[in-house]
Amino acid sequence: MKVILFANTEWYLYNFRRSLALALREGGHEVLLVSPPGPYGKKLQAMGFRWVAAPMERRSLNPLRELALLRWLRSLMQAEQVDLVHGFTIKCAVYGSLAARWAARVPGLPARVNAVAGMGYVFTSDDLKARLLRPVVRSLLKLALGGQGARLILQNPDDVALFERARLVDMGQVRLIPGSGVNCERFTPRPAGTPVNEPFTVVLPARLLWDKGLQEYVQASQMLKAEGRVIRFQLAGDPDPGNPAAVPETTVRDWVAQGLVEWLGHVDDMPALFGAVDAVVLPSYREGLPKGLIEAAACALPLVATDVPGCREVVSHEKDGLLVPVKDGAALARAIARLQDEPALRERLGQAARAKALARFDERIVVDKTMGVYRELMPSLQTAVEAVPVKP
């Protein structure tokens, strides 16, 4: 079987879906990775994968440019004679599915699997551009996601309910799979006896977007520092200029200059980062299933997150983390202060988070469920494919 994995960045393919690509290759299938150009394309090629740079601009609304992208995708699928196309995020799911239907050799081929990780800017933002785009995107979703030979993978029950209410797809085609998984052999707890950090350190690992709760994170830092608490507030992530919700780099640097946060930029070695902090914070406005939280959970770290779709699938309040109301910097500050003050609570929540990660979010579980979706559409696919752990 030949499979295309199509995403809006090569970084996403490398960091979120390489275990799936490895599992497919290990099973004897041919994998073609497709995304806009970027530096991680070479890393994928160094792993022995075929990677093709797509002529795609994430923020483009130019009809001619978008039609050209669809034509390019159709030509690629026809030339490669692909059997299955798996698109990630709304734009790639829609365009990959439309192009696959356009390139169809027979009804249902190429098979179409679409993974929508959260509803994205168009459905979460209230600005004018998002509101204008919403009905257009709804119509495209209905056209792209339906029909013979299609499945839609969603990451949390809230998104399943949203799609059902909006009647965007036949619910018989929907499958619930929790995220892209985490390598629980790579993300592990700190060794027993590791010295306690001084001062207490928290990190927010995410792209620098307003809807990741950066404003509330900075507010929490201001409040706690005003109380005289000594806490390091770290940000781990790069700006995302391709996203309308991007926080300007000048704003982040101003926060740093005020002593409110430490900006680490892009971090390649996330296990090392999590091994050097005391808690992980994600005050996001909405998620599909946040990768950073499940990686931190696998490291047995206590989690603080907002009580929103996606985050509450990872964090159960008072069991394996703390949930706070969305857009509430004061509540976020209180939760962080509580973790600073109660080391026994940190230990209990962290151990429970690790147990949940092993039971629900291990990447081998996620890859196996994804392969199960492929088998629904391609009965000839081998039924025994082992997931290949991602090497540290």
C-alpha positions in Angstrom: 0.0 0.0 0.0 1.2 3.5 -0.8 0.1 6.2 1.8 0.4 10.0 1.7 0.7 11.8 5.1 -0.1 15.4 4.4 0.3 18.2 7.0 0.6 22.0 7.1 4.2 21.9 8.4 7.1 19.5 8.0 7.7 20.1 11.7 4.4 18.5 12.5 5.2 15.4 10.5 8.5 15.0 12.2 7.4 15.7 15.8 3.9 14.3 15.7 3.6 11.6 13.0 7.0 10.0 12.5 6.0 7.0 14.7 3.1 6.4 12.3 5.3 6.7 9.3 7.8 4.3 10.9 5.1 1.8 11.6 3.8 1.9 8.0 7.3 1.5 6.7 8.0 -1.4 9.1 4.9 -3.0 7.8 6.2 -3.0 4.3 4.2 0.0 3.0 5.4 3.0 1.0 5.1 6.3 2.7 5.2 9.7 1.0 5.3 12.7 3.3 3.9 16.0 2.0 4.0 19.5 3.6 5.0 23.1 2.7 8.8 23.5 2.6 10.9 23.8 5.8 14.0 22.7 7.6 12.5 19.5 9.0 12.0 18.1 5.5 15.7 17.3 5.5 15.4 15.5 8.8 12.6 13.3 7.4 14.7 12.6 4.4 17.7 11.7 6.6 15.4 9.0 8.2 15.0 7.5 4.8 11.5 8.9 4.0 10.4 10.5 0.8 9.3 14.0 1.5 7.8 16.4 -1.1 7.5 20.1 -0.6 3.9 21.3 -1.4 3.3 24.8 -3.0 1.1 25.7 0.0 0.8 28.9 1.9 -1.1 28.4 5.2 -2.7 31.8 5.3 -3.5 32.2 1.6 -7.0 33.1 0.6 -6.1 33.6 -3.0 -8.6 31.5 -5.0 -6.2 31.0 -7.9 -3.3 29.9 -5.6 -5.6 27.5 -3.7 -6.9 26.0 -7.0 -3.4 25.6 -8.1 -2.6 23.7 -4.9 -5.6 21.4 -5.5 -4.4 20.7 -9.0 -0.9 20.0 -7.8 -2.2 17.5 -5.1 -4.4 15.8 -7.7 -1.5 15.4 -10.1 0.8 14.1 -7.3 -1.8 11.5 -6.3 -2.4 10.4 -9.8 1.3 10.1 -10.6 2.1 8.2 -7.4 -1.0 6.0 -7.7 -1.6 6.3 -4.0 -4.0 4.0 -2.1 -4.7 6.2 1.0 -4.4 9.9 1.8 -4.2 10.9 5.5 -4.5 14.7 6.0 -3.8 16.5 9.3 -5.5 19.8 10.4 -8.5 21.3 8.8 -6.9 22.8 5.6 -4.9 19.7 4.8 -7.9 17.4 5.6 -10.1 19.4 3.2 -7.6 19.9 0.4 -6.2 16.4 0.6 -9.7 14.9 0.5 -10.9 17.1 -2.3 -7.8 16.3 -4.4 -8.2 12.6 -3.6 -11.8 12.6 -4.8 -10.8 14.5 -7.9 -7.9 12.0 -8.5 -10.1 8.9 -7.9 -9.3 5.9 -10.1 -12.4 4.0 -8.8 -14.9 5.0 -6.2 -13.3 5.0 -2.8 -9.7 5.1 -4.0 -7.6 6.8 -2.8 -9.1 6.1 0.6 -9.3 9.3 2.7 -8.5 9.6 6.4 -8.8 13.0 7.9 -7.5 14.0 11.3 -8.7 17.3 12.7 -6.8 18.2 15.9 -9.0 20.9 17.4 -11.2 23.3 15.4 -8.5 25.8 14.7 -8.5 29.5 14.2 -11.6 29.6 12.0 -13.8 28.0 14.6 -12.2 29.4 17.8 -11.7 33.1 17.0 -14.4 35.8 17.1 -12.6 38.2 14.8 -14.3 39.3 11.5 -12.1 37.2 9.2 -12.8 34.0 11.1 -16.6 34.7 11.2 -16.6 35.3 7.4 -14.6 32.1 6.7 -16.7 29.9 9.0 -19.6 29.1 6.6 -17.2 28.6 3.7 -15.1 26.1 5.7 -18.3 24.3 6.9 -19.4 23.8 3.3 -15.9 22.6 2.2 -15.8 20.2 5.2 -19.1 18.7 4.2 -18.0 18.2 0.6 -14.5 16.9 1.5 -15.1 14.6 4.4 -18.1 12.7 3.2 -18.6 10.0 0.6 -17.4 6.5 0.1 -14.0 5.5 1.4 -13.6 8.2 4.1 -13.0 8.4 7.8 -12.7 11.3 10.2 -10.4 11.0 13.2 -11.2 13.4 16.1 -9.2 13.7 19.3 -11.7 14.5 22.0 -15.4 14.0 22.7 -16.2 17.7 22.5 -15.2 17.9 18.9 -17.2 14.8 18.2 -20.3 16.5 19.6 -19.5 19.7 17.7 -19.3 17.8 14.4 -22.5 16.0 15.2 -24.4 19.2 16.1 -23.1 20.9 12.9 -24.0 17.8 10.8 -20.6 18.1 9.1 -20.2 14.4 8.5 -21.9 11.1 8.7 -21.2 10.1 12.4 -20.7 6.5 11.3 -17.5 7.6 9.7 -16.1 9.3 12.8 -13.4 7.6 15.0 -12.1 9.0 18.3 -8.4 8.6 18.8 -6.6 10.6 21.5 -3.9 12.6 19.7 -0.7 11.4 18.1 0.6 9.7 21.2 3.7 10.0 23.2 6.8 7.8 23.4 6.7 6.7 27.1 10.1 5.2 26.8 11.6 8.5 25.8 9.6 10.7 28.1 10.2 9.4 31.6 10.2 10.7 35.2 13.3 12.3 36.7 15.4 9.7 38.6 14.6 9.4 42.3 16.8 11.6 44.4 17.1 14.4 41.8 17.6 17.7 43.7 14.6 20.0 43.9 14.8 23.1 41.6 15.6 26.4 43.2 13.6 28.5 42.4 10.4 26.7 41.6 10.1 26.5 37.8 7.1 26.2 35.4 7.1 26.0 31.6 4.4 26.6 29.0 5.4 24.5 25.9 3.5 25.7 22.9 3.6 27.8 19.7 3.5 31.5 20.6 -0.2 32.1 20.0 -2.7 34.2 22.0 -5.1 31.2 22.1 -2.5 29.1 23.9 -3.2 31.4 26.9 0.1 33.4 26.8 -1.6 36.6 28.1 -3.0 34.7 31.1 0.4 33.1 31.7 2.0 36.5 31.8 -0.7 37.8 34.1 -0.1 35.0 36.5 3.6 35.8 36.5 2.9 39.4 37.3 0.5 38.5 40.2 2.8 36.0 41.8 5.9 38.1 41.5 4.0 41.0 43.0 3.3 38.8 46.0 7.1 38.3 46.4 7.1 34.7 45.2 10.3 33.5 43.4 9.1 31.5 40.4 10.7 31.0 37.0 8.1 31.3 34.2 9.5 29.7 31.0 8.1 29.8 27.5 9.2 27.0 25.1 8.2 27.6 21.6 8.7 29.6 18.4 6.5 32.3 16.9 4.1 31.1 14.3 3.8 33.9 11.7 1.6 31.7 9.5 -1.2 31.7 12.2 -3.5 34.7 12.6 -3.4 34.3 16.4 0.4 34.7 16.5 1.9 36.7 19.3 4.4 39.3 17.9 8.0 38.5 18.8 8.4 42.1 20.0 5.7 41.4 22.6 7.5 38.3 23.8 10.8 40.1 24.0 9.1 42.9 26.0 7.8 40.3 28.6 11.4 39.0 28.8 12.7 42.5 29.3 10.3 43.1 32.2 11.5 39.9 33.9 8.1 38.2 33.6 9.1 35.2 31.5 12.2 33.4 30.2 11.8 32.7 26.5 13.6 29.4 25.5 12.6 29.5 21.8 12.4 26.2 20.0 13.5 23.3 22.2 14.7 20.1 20.4 15.2 18.0 23.6 11.8 18.2 25.3 12.6 15.3 27.7 15.6 17.3 29.0 13.4 20.4 29.4 10.7 18.5 31.3 13.4 17.0 33.5 14.5 20.5 34.6 11.1 21.9 35.6 8.6 21.4 38.4 5.3 21.8 36.6 3.9 22.3 33.1 1.2 24.9 32.3 -1.1 25.2 29.3 -3.9 27.8 29.7 -5.2 27.2 26.2 -8.6 28.3 24.9 -9.2 25.1 23.1 -7.2 22.0 22.0 -7.5 18.8 20.0 -5.3 16.9 22.4 -2.2 18.8 23.5 1.0 17.0 22.8 3.0 19.0 25.3 0.7 18.0 28.1 0.8 14.3 27.4 4.6 14.4 27.1 4.8 16.2 30.5 2.4 13.7 31.9 4.6 10.8 30.8 7.4 12.6 32.7 5.3 12.4 35.9 5.0 16.2 36.1 2.0 17.9 37.7 -0.1 19.7 35.1 -2.1 23.0 35.2 -4.5 23.5 32.3 -7.7 25.2 31.4 -11.1 23.4 31.7 -11.6 23.3 27.9 -11.9 20.6 25.2 -8.7 18.7 24.7 -7.1 19.8 27.9 -9.7 18.1 30.1 -9.1 14.9 28.2 -5.5 14.9 29.6 -6.1 16.5 33.0 -8.7 15.3 35.6 -8.9 18.0 38.3 -7.2 17.1 41.5 -6.4 13.6 40.2 -3.5 14.1 37.8 -3.4 17.9 37.5 -5.3 21.1 38.2 -7.9 22.7 35.9 -8.7 26.4 35.9 -11.3 28.5 34.1 -10.3 29.7 30.7 -9.0 33.3 30.3 -8.6 33.6 34.1 -5.1 34.7 35.0 -5.9 35.0 38.7 -7.1 31.4 38.9 -4.0 30.3 37.0 -1.8 32.1 39.4 -3.5 30.4 42.4 -3.0 27.0 40.9 0.7 27.6 40.3 1.1 28.9 43.8 -0.6 25.9 45.2 1.9 23.6 43.4 4.8 25.6 44.7 3.5 25.4 48.2 2.6 21.7 48.3 5.4 19.3 47.1 3.3 16.2 48.2 0.5 17.3 45.9 3.0 17.7 43.0 4.2 14.2 43.6 0.8 12.7 43.8 -0.5 14.4 40.7 2.6 13.7 38.7 2.5 9.9 39.4 -1.2 9.8 38.4 -0.4 11.7 35.2 2.3 9.2 34.3 -0.1 6.3 34.9 -2.7 7.9 32.6 -0.1 8.5 29.9 0.9 4.9 29.9 -2.7 3.6 29.8 -4.2 6.0 27.3 -1.7 8.0 25.4 1.3 5.7 24.6 2.1 6.2 20.9 1.9 2.4 20.3 -1.8 2.5 21.3 -2.5 5.5 19.1 -0.7 4.0 16.1 -2.5 0.7 16.5 -5.8 2.5 16.5 -4.9 4.5 13.4 -3.8 1.4 11.6 -7.2 0.0 12.5 -8.9 2.8 10.7 -6.7 2.2 7.7 -7.8 -1.5 7.7 -11.4 -0.5 7.7 -10.9 1.2 4.4 -8.2 -1.1 3.0 -9.1 -4.7 4.0 -6.1 -6.1 2.3 -3.8 -4.2 4.7 -1.8 -6.5 7.0 -3.6 -6.9 10.3 -0.4 -7.2 12.5 1.7 -4.1 12.3 3.8 -3.2 15.3 4.3 0.4 16.2 7.9 1.4 16.1 9.0 3.5 19.1 10.6 6.8 18.3 14.3 6.8 19.2 15.4 9.5 21.7 
